[in-house]
């Protein structure tokens, strides 16, 4: 083989011939599969075919790589393996093999496609470990340094090594069952990025990655500062939440509560820009002229509507009450009327729900951050722009509660902040890899009730932008 350093079709590795060929899988006679013990050849263990092992199919135009997914006996031979029964003839096992990709025997290049499917009668061989390593390394021609991920399941002699571009060029998902090594693999990838000077933001929902130690900057999103506590704490101030996020948290009804909540948010953001319009942090509308307020809203519209516009959320319940006024004052459209009792009564439950939520101690990192907490968005921006220090920023979410879907909403909002900064070009000179552990909690989901549902789409949008 001109493009390969080893012969993938050694006679000692022969397993059998194809009896049924398809586009995605094949069936093969395995005449030696019932042998009691594997053989040794050139110092390596050579089995006669076991589920999970990889095989090489000797085709005409390419070498097809596959994996054994099933091994069975025909019904007529099923009793031949019973120890107390003498069989007239040997059993004839049949293997089902899933096709994975192919290797060009001339150039040695491997691809995920199969240009020419195997044919009936083609020979199948147990894949040599070096051939497997060659086939897995889809980017061996770029000449860069490779990242060793571990040894291949089903072929312990095969080291899986890929280039950073092959792993992070688009998206990378680490999938597996509980205890399958997902966290170990993620930690390995993060360490390899750091060792090469790359930067990683690790969102750690459970706090298990504290073992990075001095390799990372560690921040707790939420939590309580203790005496002689060396931990660093972060907050996610409510101003970074979108209107949809707040609606999902507070769950207003659609008829009266939702419009009043929306108006109250606009009023408080206007007061943050021009405090002279209000009294005691509230925008009073009862019997007041509309023109000064409406003019100010038009003047500051861009600043009020920008993401992260500040406002005093502690005033929100009272501001909602102040929004419950008649639209006109005794027929005079130039000013608001008095309190609208029905609207105010309808909003009482919303105000109580907001008050109980924003005063909840577990949610203080969002609605009332302690002085020892730093804004996580600022921490991320500083981490990206700095030229020294650890290359890993770990944000632990273990103290952020699940009440009202707070954890999901905050993580999605962090993703939205990252996407916004990316569109501003913040990562052009310093690319950032984001590692989201337990990603199934935060992707392709919706939170909130049927009227105030928020799609957790920030990281999905990041993935789509990455494809560009």
Helices and strands as residue ranges (DSSP letters): G 11-13, E 14-21, E 25-30, E 39-41, E 44-46, E 54-58, E 63-73, G 75-81, E 93-103, E 110-111, E 123-126, H 129-136, G 140-142, E 146-152, E 155-163, H 164-168, H 182-195, E 199-204, G 208-215, E 216-221, E 233-235, G 238-240, H 243-250, H 257-273, G 275-277, H 291-299, H 301-305, G 313-315, H 316-323, H 341-358, G 361-363, H 364-367, E 373-375, H 376-385, E 392-396, G 403-405, H 406-423, E 432-436, G 439-441, E 446-447, E 454-455, H 458-467
